[in-house]
Amino acid sequence: MTQQSVIEFTDVSVTYDYRPVLNEINFSLANGEFMYLIGETGAGKSSFLRLIYRDLIPDAGSVRVADFDVTSISRKEIPYLRRRLGIVFQDFQLLPDRTVYENVAFSLKVTGTKKSYIKQRVLEVLGMVGLSHKRKSMPEDLSGGEQQRVVIARSLANEPRIMLADEPTGNLDPKASASIMELLEKINNRGMAVLMVTHDYDTVKQYPYRTLRLENGNISEVDPQKLGRN
Ligand SMILES: Nc1ncnc2c1ncn2[C@@H]1O[C@H](COP(=O)(O)OP(=O)(O)OP(=O)(O)O)[C@@H](O)[C@H]1O
């Protein structure tokens, strides 16, 4: 892996039932880079993300994330790999019966963080996403955009180097989407690499960064300003 990259795929292939979904993909995300990954339904975006957090092992090729050779790490090392990743996914929602504070604290408790530090860190990340005043609220009493900001705060708690965001603006109105994008940019400006999967071309055009498209098993760079045009 080059010194500056935090994720690197080398000739990565994934096949389901003899059907290739990713075909000898080469990819790298630089340290501190913001990048979009787009592609039609079924193009392989989820499979791509699953390779990064070691929920899927490629049929061929190698995946490196931070200092981990993900393709060959042991089961015991997987939690350490995942601690390097801030994960913001639709299907990884807040615990409905815990407060905002407890939701964020939970991710620190499970990694064995010292009690005295947990309080400090939770208040720090809630401050970062602008929701310190909602710390005692239950998730259902927050708007969709606020809930997404809590999910982001939770993903930041363990100080990851890379954020994986899957459709973070999905289901949000334009104003809430803008506040999420501004937050992701702020996090990125502090040095965290962000890989964001999205179908939201308007957002990509408004906040343009390097954009890669998965299509027919291959990955290629596209001009964000030309998205959606025929
Ligand atoms: N475990 C599996 N077994 C068999 N086929 C699978 C499996 N997981 C995914 N697929 C198939 O592989 C293809 C890529 O799926 P994947 O979920 O990675 O796509 P995606 O781009 O994330 O799609 P979406 O945008 O709809 O979430 C799809 O055709 C899917 O049906």
The ligand as an ORCA input file, in Angstrom:
! r2SCAN-3c Opt
* xyz 0 1
  N     -24.864    -13.168     -0.785
  C     -25.232    -13.078     -2.063
  N     -25.508    -14.193     -2.773
  C     -25.860    -14.111     -4.079
  N     -25.977    -12.950     -4.766
  C     -25.721    -11.826     -4.101
  C     -25.336    -11.813     -2.719
  N     -25.138    -10.529     -2.334
  C     -25.396     -9.767     -3.416
  N     -25.742    -10.528     -4.462
  C     -26.054    -10.044     -5.824
  O     -24.909     -9.336     -6.293
  C     -25.282     -8.153     -6.986
  C     -24.641     -6.949     -6.311
  O     -25.264     -6.753     -5.035
  P     -24.927     -5.524     -4.085
  O     -25.856     -5.608     -2.935
  O     -23.487     -5.470     -3.821
  O     -25.348     -4.289     -5.052
  P     -25.649     -2.762     -4.714
  O     -24.989     -1.960     -5.789
  O     -25.299     -2.465     -3.328
  O     -27.209     -2.662     -4.883
  P     -28.273     -1.678     -4.136
  O     -27.997     -0.299     -4.637
  O     -29.600     -2.208     -4.613
  O     -28.085     -1.841     -2.663
  C     -26.808     -8.130     -6.989
  O     -27.238     -8.669     -8.203
  C     -27.171     -9.029     -5.832
  O     -28.423     -9.653     -6.052
*
